[in-house]
Amino acid sequence: MNDSVQPHSLALLGIGRIGIMHARILAAHPLVERLVLADVDPQRAAQTAAELGCESALVEVVLDPDNPLSLDGLVIATGTDTHADLLITAATIGLPTYCEKPIALDLEQALAAQRALEEARLPHHIGFQRRFDAGYTRARQLLEAGELGELRRFHALTCDPQPPADRFIPGSGGVFLDCNVHDFDILRWVTGREVVEVYATGSARGSKAFAENNDFSDSVAILTCDDGTVGSVHSSRYNGQGYEVRLDLMGTQGSANVGLDNRVPFRSVEDGVEFPPEAPWDDFIARFLPCYERELDHFLRNTMVGLPSACTAGDAVEALKIALACNKSRDEHRPVRISEIL
Ligand SMILES: NC(=O)c1ccc[n+]([C@@H]2O[C@H](COP(=O)([O-])OP(=O)(O)OC[C@H]3O[C@@H](n4cnc5c(N)ncnc54)[C@H](O)[C@@H]3O)[C@@H](O)[C@H]2O)c1
């Protein structure tokens, strides 16, 4: 924790589902002196700015290379198809940047953004909030301390209670890029292993938008890591009981789970077991709000002043490669090596 940081002047681009949440967190943060909201829909930015008592501006003004607003940081919460270009612009202006996941929709754009950030030596953070979750942090510590022995298998899942709006699906990159990329990132972070091969399958049920966009409503990916650890990563856009995120880790000396908390939307039907005791998680904001708060706090106190990033563009590129390998596996109905993703 860095306590000697001066308050910042920040702009937040993209006032949609997650942008509104980030705006609320930033507007209430003691290290944010000035917050400017911008969206390609200026009305949307102006309305949220009025609600939160902060400013709004046009996107072109925020991204003006002369920096007329004297900003010292940028938060990007726009649609995924804009992330790489906006990161390159931020590197050109020299604004330390927090950008939502995934870094881009394809590897070429992602590598271009990574190169621009590294060449400009720009402090940056890619938003993978699970790195700030107490459960995932404990799981990582257990593995590091050898308390599970040698990790042999895992099972991860991310399931939404209802699908996103149809309009969101075409630009999202599909479920592996949009949703399971969180599982891929956190698996690398918790286990310290690299994925070397995937086999992905699934089905497109419910909204026609899934089939029309070559996307899955429900999916399973089988992953193999560089040390032989194997596991599966599930997703669903129709997990009626609630928002569910889990990671099971099975080692030679013990097993551990992240996400089997009192609100997990998963009931036990065994005699004498009353689990879970509380109402299920509704959505990702309810489940992860404290993590988004910690992540933005880390950006303001550490990344923006040049301390090591908790999630670099390089990390985001590795998670993206696993998602892209899943897309290739889906399209070609075969196991795909990560080394094929070039
Ligand atoms: N970390 C997480 O858990 C998490 C959760 C949800 C979404 N996300 C990511 O956040 C991003 C946004 O998702 P969302 O669900 O909020 O989408 P959304 O469609 O609700 O909102 C995106 C907003 O960005 C605006 N916009 C688009 N292009 C812009 C540009 N060039 N400049 C300024 N504004 C622009 C749109 O008008 C819209 O208001 C996506 O990349 C998504 O993957 C991350």
PDBQT file of the ligand as one rigid body, heavy atoms in Angstrom, charges set to zero:
ROOT
HETATM    1  N1  LIG A 401     -13.847  -7.076 -15.526  1.00  0.00    +0.000 N 
HETATM    2  C1  LIG A 401     -15.083  -7.521 -15.629  1.00  0.00    +0.000 C 
HETATM    3  O1  LIG A 401     -15.539  -8.323 -14.832  1.00  0.00    +0.000 OA
HETATM    4  C2  LIG A 401     -15.959  -6.996 -16.742  1.00  0.00    +0.000 A 
HETATM    5  C3  LIG A 401     -17.353  -7.100 -16.628  1.00  0.00    +0.000 A 
HETATM    6  C4  LIG A 401     -18.139  -6.573 -17.656  1.00  0.00    +0.000 A 
HETATM    7  C5  LIG A 401     -17.555  -5.999 -18.765  1.00  0.00    +0.000 A 
HETATM    8  N2  LIG A 401     -16.186  -5.961 -18.854  1.00  0.00    +0.000 N 
HETATM    9  C6  LIG A 401     -15.545  -5.393 -20.051  1.00  0.00    +0.000 C 
HETATM   10  O2  LIG A 401     -15.830  -4.000 -20.085  1.00  0.00    +0.000 OA
HETATM   11  C7  LIG A 401     -16.024  -3.583 -21.423  1.00  0.00    +0.000 C 
HETATM   12  C8  LIG A 401     -17.382  -2.875 -21.518  1.00  0.00    +0.000 C 
HETATM   13  O3  LIG A 401     -18.389  -3.797 -21.239  1.00  0.00    +0.000 OA
HETATM   14  P1  LIG A 401     -19.875  -3.300 -20.879  1.00  0.00    +0.000 P 
HETATM   15  O4  LIG A 401     -20.626  -4.506 -20.540  1.00  0.00    +0.000 OA
HETATM   16  O5  LIG A 401     -19.823  -2.173 -19.914  1.00  0.00    +0.000 OA
HETATM   17  O6  LIG A 401     -20.335  -2.754 -22.320  1.00  0.00    +0.000 OA
HETATM   18  P2  LIG A 401     -21.479  -1.713 -22.654  1.00  0.00    +0.000 P 
HETATM   19  O7  LIG A 401     -21.807  -1.932 -24.081  1.00  0.00    +0.000 OA
HETATM   20  O8  LIG A 401     -22.550  -1.744 -21.619  1.00  0.00    +0.000 OA
HETATM   21  O9  LIG A 401     -20.747  -0.283 -22.507  1.00  0.00    +0.000 OA
HETATM   22  C9  LIG A 401     -19.729   0.175 -23.359  1.00  0.00    +0.000 C 
HETATM   23  C10 LIG A 401     -19.833   1.709 -23.416  1.00  0.00    +0.000 C 
HETATM   24  O10 LIG A 401     -18.704   2.204 -24.153  1.00  0.00    +0.000 OA
HETATM   25  C11 LIG A 401     -19.156   3.220 -25.035  1.00  0.00    +0.000 C 
HETATM   26  N3  LIG A 401     -18.162   3.340 -26.107  1.00  0.00    +0.000 N 
HETATM   27  C12 LIG A 401     -17.943   2.482 -27.129  1.00  0.00    +0.000 A 
HETATM   28  N4  LIG A 401     -16.878   2.907 -27.869  1.00  0.00    +0.000 NA
HETATM   29  C13 LIG A 401     -16.411   4.015 -27.269  1.00  0.00    +0.000 A 
HETATM   30  C14 LIG A 401     -15.313   4.891 -27.528  1.00  0.00    +0.000 A 
HETATM   31  N5  LIG A 401     -14.479   4.693 -28.563  1.00  0.00    +0.000 N 
HETATM   32  N6  LIG A 401     -15.124   5.950 -26.706  1.00  0.00    +0.000 NA
HETATM   33  C15 LIG A 401     -15.962   6.177 -25.657  1.00  0.00    +0.000 A 
HETATM   34  N7  LIG A 401     -17.020   5.368 -25.356  1.00  0.00    +0.000 NA
HETATM   35  C16 LIG A 401     -17.234   4.303 -26.146  1.00  0.00    +0.000 A 
HETATM   36  C17 LIG A 401     -20.546   2.761 -25.470  1.00  0.00    +0.000 C 
HETATM   37  O11 LIG A 401     -21.313   3.835 -25.966  1.00  0.00    +0.000 OA
HETATM   38  C18 LIG A 401     -21.088   2.193 -24.143  1.00  0.00    +0.000 C 
HETATM   39  O12 LIG A 401     -21.707   3.205 -23.375  1.00  0.00    +0.000 OA
HETATM   40  C19 LIG A 401     -15.908  -4.830 -22.305  1.00  0.00    +0.000 C 
HETATM   41  O13 LIG A 401     -14.611  -4.875 -22.856  1.00  0.00    +0.000 OA
HETATM   42  C20 LIG A 401     -16.109  -5.977 -21.339  1.00  0.00    +0.000 C 
HETATM   43  O14 LIG A 401     -15.387  -7.139 -21.708  1.00  0.00    +0.000 OA
HETATM   44  C21 LIG A 401     -15.398  -6.419 -17.866  1.00  0.00    +0.000 A 
ENDROOT
TORSDOF 0
